[in-house]
Amino acid sequence: QVQLVESGGGLAQPGGSLRLSCSASGFTFSNYAMGWCRQAPGKECDVVADITTRGFSTNYADSVKGRFTISRDNAKNTVYLQMNSLKPEDTAVYFCRRVIGKCGCPSEWGRGTQVTVSS
């Protein structure tokens, strides 16, 4: 019954912002590091960002460092990805994940949310 429901994707212009949310259920959310992965058309599934169980430490892909911020609210079983200064190369389907091994795209637990950055 693990479920990860991503939302917040959409169309943004270069330089714009989006905030993704992931609502989790079916497991003890606070016991897991959480993260975001993405898959662009024709490309591999890559780590975007990870956050530790209480949100005190984060990790980012070099490609998004300084532009994206991952956060979590354990009381709401939700993890977020604030995306600023968006670039066309950020276009991808974004998946939320429990940090257990490699990213999986598509996820067996959630549907992902599409982010498109274009003029």
Accessible surface in RSA format (square Angstrom, percent):
REM  Atomic radii and reference values for relative SASA: ProtOr
REM  Chains: A
REM  Algorithm: Lee & Richards
REM  Probe-radius: 1.40
REM  Slices: 20
REM RES _ NUM      All-atoms   Total-Side   Main-Chain    Non-polar    All polar
REM                ABS   REL    ABS   REL    ABS   REL    ABS   REL    ABS   REL
RES GLN A   1   201.42 112.6 142.70 104.3  58.73 139.8  59.63 126.9 141.80 107.5
RES VAL A   2    27.77  18.3  16.69  15.1  11.08  26.7  16.69  14.5  11.08  30.1
RES GLN A   3    93.85  52.5  93.82  68.6   0.03   0.1  12.48  26.6  81.37  61.7
RES LEU A   4     1.32   0.7   0.23   0.2   1.08   2.7   0.23   0.2   1.08   2.9
RES VAL A   5    75.69  49.8  71.54  64.8   4.15  10.0  74.08  64.4   1.61   4.4
RES GLU A   6    15.88   9.1   0.54   0.4  15.34  36.5   0.00   0.0  15.88  13.0
RES SER A   7    56.10  47.4  52.83  70.5   3.27   7.5  37.05  78.9  19.05  26.7
RES GLY A   8    38.05  46.9   0.00   N/A  38.05  46.9  24.06  66.0  13.99  31.3
RES GLY A   9    28.55  35.2   0.00   N/A  28.55  35.2   1.71   4.7  26.83  60.1
RES GLY A  10    29.97  37.0   0.00   N/A  29.97  37.0  29.87  82.0   0.10   0.2
RES LEU A  11   128.97  71.8  98.10  70.2  30.87  77.6  98.16  68.9  30.81  82.9
RES ALA A  12    10.64   9.8   4.04   6.2   6.60  15.0  10.64  15.0   0.00   0.0
RES GLN A  13   126.64  70.8 123.02  89.9   3.62   8.6  30.59  65.1  96.05  72.8
RES PRO A  14    59.33  43.2  38.24  34.9  21.08  76.6  38.60  31.9  20.73 128.8
RES GLY A  15    55.94  69.0   0.00   N/A  55.94  69.0  29.24  80.2  26.70  59.8
RES GLY A  16    23.90  29.5   0.00   N/A  23.90  29.5  23.28  63.9   0.62   1.4
RES SER A  17    61.32  51.8  38.67  51.6  22.65  52.2  23.12  49.2  38.19  53.5
RES LEU A  18    32.32  18.0  27.26  19.5   5.06  12.7  32.32  22.7   0.00   0.0
RES ARG A  19   131.30  55.1 116.10  59.2  15.21  36.2  36.31  49.6  94.99  57.6
RES LEU A  20     0.00   0.0   0.00   0.0   0.00   0.0   0.00   0.0   0.00   0.0
RES SER A  21    30.09  25.4  30.09  40.2   0.00   0.0  14.09  30.0  16.00  22.4
RES CYS A  22     0.00   0.0   0.00   0.0   0.00   0.0   0.00   0.0   0.00   0.0
RES SER A  23    58.75  49.6  56.67  75.6   2.07   4.8  25.92  55.2  32.83  46.0
RES ALA A  24     5.42   5.0   0.34   0.5   5.08  11.6   0.49   0.7   4.93  13.1
RES SER A  25    51.74  43.7  49.98  66.7   1.75   4.0  40.51  86.3  11.22  15.7
RES GLY A  26    47.20  58.2   0.00   N/A  47.20  58.2  17.16  47.1  30.04  67.3
RES PHE A  27    34.03  17.0   7.93   4.9  26.09  67.9  21.70  13.2  12.33  35.3
RES THR A  28    77.79  55.3  68.18  69.1   9.61  22.9  38.16  51.3  39.63  59.9
RES PHE A  29     5.26   2.6   2.16   1.3   3.09   8.1   2.16   1.3   3.09   8.9
RES SER A  30    52.21  44.1  43.28  57.8   8.94  20.6  21.92  46.7  30.29  42.4
RES ASN A  31   103.50  71.4  77.88  75.3  25.62  61.7  16.67  40.1  86.83  83.9
RES TYR A  32    65.37  30.5  63.55  36.2   1.82   4.7  27.16  20.4  38.21  47.1
RES ALA A  33    29.27  26.9  23.91  36.9   5.36  12.2  23.91  33.7   5.36  14.2
RES MET A  34     0.00   0.0   0.00   0.0   0.00   0.0   0.00   0.0   0.00   0.0
RES GLY A  35     0.00   0.0   0.00   N/A   0.00   0.0   0.00   0.0   0.00   0.0
RES TRP A  36     0.00   0.0   0.00   0.0   0.00   0.0   0.00   0.0   0.00   0.0
RES CYS A  37     0.75   0.6   0.75   0.8   0.00   0.0   0.19   0.5   0.56   0.6
RES ARG A  38    31.52  13.2  30.90  15.7   0.63   1.5   3.80   5.2  27.73  16.8
RES GLN A  39    60.18  33.7  55.69  40.7   4.50  10.7   9.45  20.1  50.73  38.5
RES ALA A  40    20.56  18.9  17.62  27.2   2.93   6.7  17.93  25.3   2.62   7.0
RES PRO A  41   111.95  81.6  85.24  77.7  26.71  97.1  97.32  80.3  14.63  90.9
RES GLY A  42    91.97 113.4   0.00   N/A  91.97 113.4  45.48 124.8  46.49 104.1
RES LYS A  43   139.40  68.0 125.42  77.0  13.98  33.3  76.90  69.2  62.50  66.6
RES GLU A  44   137.79  79.1 128.65  97.3   9.14  21.8  53.24 103.0  84.55  69.0
RES CYS A  45    32.53  24.6  11.40  12.7  21.13  49.7  11.40  28.9  21.13  22.8
RES ASP A  46    71.91  50.4  69.09  68.8   2.82   6.7  20.74  48.8  51.17  51.0
RES VAL A  47    55.04  36.2  46.21  41.8   8.83  21.3  46.21  40.2   8.83  23.9
RES VAL A  48     0.59   0.4   0.37   0.3   0.22   0.5   0.59   0.5   0.00   0.0
RES ALA A  49     0.00   0.0   0.00   0.0   0.00   0.0   0.00   0.0   0.00   0.0
RES ASP A  50    25.52  17.9  25.24  25.1   0.28   0.7  11.63  27.4  13.89  13.8
RES ILE A  51     5.15   2.9   3.41   2.5   1.75   4.2   5.15   3.7   0.00   0.0
RES THR A  52    57.00  40.5  56.83  57.6   0.18   0.4  55.14  74.1   1.87   2.8
RES THR A  53    49.88  35.5  49.50  50.2   0.38   0.9  25.25  33.9  24.63  37.2
RES ARG A  54   172.17  72.3 153.33  78.2  18.84  44.9  51.68  70.6 120.49  73.0
RES GLY A  55    26.85  33.1   0.00   N/A  26.85  33.1   4.56  12.5  22.29  49.9
RES PHE A  56   157.47  78.8 121.19  75.1  36.28  94.4 126.19  76.5  31.29  89.5
RES SER A  57    61.79  52.2  55.89  74.6   5.90  13.6  28.66  61.0  33.13  46.4
RES THR A  58    61.20  43.5  32.61  33.1  28.59  68.1  14.79  19.9  46.41  70.2
RES ASN A  59    88.39  61.0  85.30  82.4   3.09   7.4  23.93  57.6  64.46  62.3
RES TYR A  60    39.57  18.5  31.07  17.7   8.50  22.1  25.13  18.9  14.44  17.8
RES ALA A  61    28.49  26.2  17.86  27.6  10.63  24.2  28.29  39.8   0.20   0.5
RES ASP A  62   123.88  86.8 100.07  99.6  23.81  56.3  37.76  88.9  86.12  85.9
RES SER A  63    66.26  56.0  45.12  60.2  21.14  48.7  50.69 107.9  15.57  21.8
RES VAL A  64     0.17   0.1   0.17   0.2   0.00   0.0   0.17   0.1   0.00   0.0
RES LYS A  65   121.97  59.5 102.39  62.8  19.59  46.6  63.59  57.2  58.38  62.2
RES GLY A  66    81.72 100.8   0.00   N/A  81.72 100.8  42.37 116.3  39.35  88.1
RES ARG A  67    29.52  12.4  24.76  12.6   4.75  11.3  24.87  34.0   4.65   2.8
RES PHE A  68     5.52   2.8   0.00   0.0   5.52  14.4   0.00   0.0   5.52  15.8
RES THR A  69    73.51  52.3  72.79  73.8   0.72   1.7  44.94  60.4  28.57  43.2
RES ILE A  70     4.65   2.6   0.00   0.0   4.65  11.2   0.00   0.0   4.65  12.6
RES SER A  71    43.11  36.4  42.30  56.4   0.81   1.9  33.04  70.4  10.06  14.1
RES ARG A  72    30.00  12.6   2.98   1.5  27.02  64.3   3.28   4.5  26.72  16.2
RES ASP A  73    44.77  31.4  40.73  40.5   4.04   9.5  13.50  31.8  31.27  31.2
RES ASN A  74    48.04  33.1  32.33  31.2  15.71  37.8  21.46  51.6  26.59  25.7
RES ALA A  75   101.95  93.7  56.13  86.6  45.82 104.2  68.06  95.8  33.90  89.8
RES LYS A  76   139.51  68.1 119.40  73.3  20.11  47.9  73.89  66.5  65.62  69.9
RES ASN A  77    52.23  36.0  52.23  50.5   0.00   0.0   8.16  19.6  44.07  42.6
RES THR A  78    14.65  10.4  14.65  14.9   0.00   0.0   5.87   7.9   8.78  13.3
RES VAL A  79     0.00   0.0   0.00   0.0   0.00   0.0   0.00   0.0   0.00   0.0
RES TYR A  80    31.58  14.7  31.58  18.0   0.00   0.0  16.10  12.1  15.48  19.1
RES LEU A  81     0.00   0.0   0.00   0.0   0.00   0.0   0.00   0.0   0.00   0.0
RES GLN A  82    55.96  31.3  55.87  40.8   0.09   0.2  27.65  58.9  28.31  21.5
RES MET A  83     0.00   0.0   0.00   0.0   0.00   0.0   0.00   0.0   0.00   0.0
RES ASN A  84    58.88  40.6  58.88  56.9   0.00   0.0  15.88  38.2  42.99  41.6
RES SER A  85    58.54  49.5  53.95  72.0   4.59  10.6  18.54  39.5  40.00  56.0
RES LEU A  86     2.46   1.4   0.00   0.0   2.46   6.2   0.00   0.0   2.46   6.6
RES LYS A  87    85.75  41.8  85.32  52.3   0.43   1.0  39.15  35.2  46.60  49.6
RES PRO A  88    72.48  52.8  65.60  59.8   6.89  25.0  66.08  54.6   6.40  39.8
RES GLU A  89   114.90  66.0  93.83  71.0  21.07  50.2  58.75 113.6  56.15  45.8
RES ASP A  90     0.25   0.2   0.25   0.2   0.00   0.0   0.00   0.0   0.25   0.2
RES THR A  91    31.06  22.1  29.33  29.7   1.73   4.1  27.36  36.7   3.70   5.6
RES ALA A  92     1.07   1.0   0.25   0.4   0.82   1.9   1.07   1.5   0.00   0.0
RES VAL A  93    42.72  28.1  42.72  38.7   0.00   0.0  42.72  37.1   0.00   0.0
RES TYR A  94     0.00   0.0   0.00   0.0   0.00   0.0   0.00   0.0   0.00   0.0
RES PHE A  95     9.34   4.7   9.34   5.8   0.00   0.0   9.34   5.7   0.00   0.0
RES CYS A  96     0.13   0.1   0.00   0.0   0.13   0.3   0.00   0.0   0.13   0.1
RES ARG A  97    24.87  10.4  24.05  12.3   0.82   2.0  17.20  23.5   7.66   4.6
RES ARG A  98    41.07  17.2  33.35  17.0   7.73  18.4   2.99   4.1  38.08  23.1
RES VAL A  99    50.63  33.3  31.37  28.4  19.25  46.4  31.37  27.3  19.25  52.2
RES ILE A 100   105.75  60.2  86.15  64.2  19.59  47.2  90.02  64.8  15.73  42.7
RES GLY A 101    61.99  76.4   0.00   N/A  61.99  76.4  42.40 116.4  19.59  43.9
RES LYS A 102   196.25  95.7 169.99 104.3  26.26  62.5 118.55 106.7  77.70  82.8
RES CYS A 103    20.67  15.6   2.17   2.4  18.50  43.5   2.23   5.6  18.44  19.9
RES GLY A 104    38.95  48.0   0.00   N/A  38.95  48.0  30.20  82.9   8.75  19.6
RES CYS A 105    24.29  18.4   0.00   0.0  24.29  57.1   0.27   0.7  24.01  25.9
RES PRO A 106   109.69  79.9  95.64  87.2  14.05  51.1  95.64  79.0  14.05  87.3
RES SER A 107    21.66  18.3   7.07   9.4  14.59  33.6   6.41  13.7  15.25  21.4
RES GLU A 108   144.59  83.0 102.90  77.8  41.69  99.3  46.35  89.7  98.24  80.2
RES TRP A 109    93.66  37.6  83.40  40.4  10.27  24.1  73.27  39.1  20.39  33.1
RES GLY A 110    12.27  15.1   0.00   N/A  12.27  15.1   6.46  17.7   5.82  13.0
RES ARG A 111   228.41  95.9 201.79 102.9  26.62  63.4  82.75 113.1 145.66  88.3
RES GLY A 112    14.45  17.8   0.00   N/A  14.45  17.8   0.11   0.3  14.34  32.1
RES THR A 113    16.52  11.7  11.52  11.7   5.00  11.9   6.58   8.8   9.93  15.0
RES GLN A 114    85.40  47.8  77.15  56.4   8.25  19.6  48.78 103.8  36.61  27.8
RES VAL A 115     0.00   0.0   0.00   0.0   0.00   0.0   0.00   0.0   0.00   0.0
RES THR A 116    45.15  32.1  45.15  45.8   0.00   0.0  33.06  44.4  12.10  18.3
RES VAL A 117     3.43   2.3   0.00   0.0   3.43   8.3   0.00   0.0   3.43   9.3
RES SER A 118    53.33  45.1  48.16  64.3   5.17  11.9  34.90  74.3  18.43  25.8
RES SER A 119   132.23 111.7  65.34  87.2  66.89 154.1  61.80 131.6  70.43  98.7
END  Absolute sums over single chains surface
CHAIN  1 A     6359.1       4769.5       1589.6       3257.2       3101.9
END  Absolute sums over all chains
TOTAL          6359.1       4769.5       1589.6       3257.2       3101.9
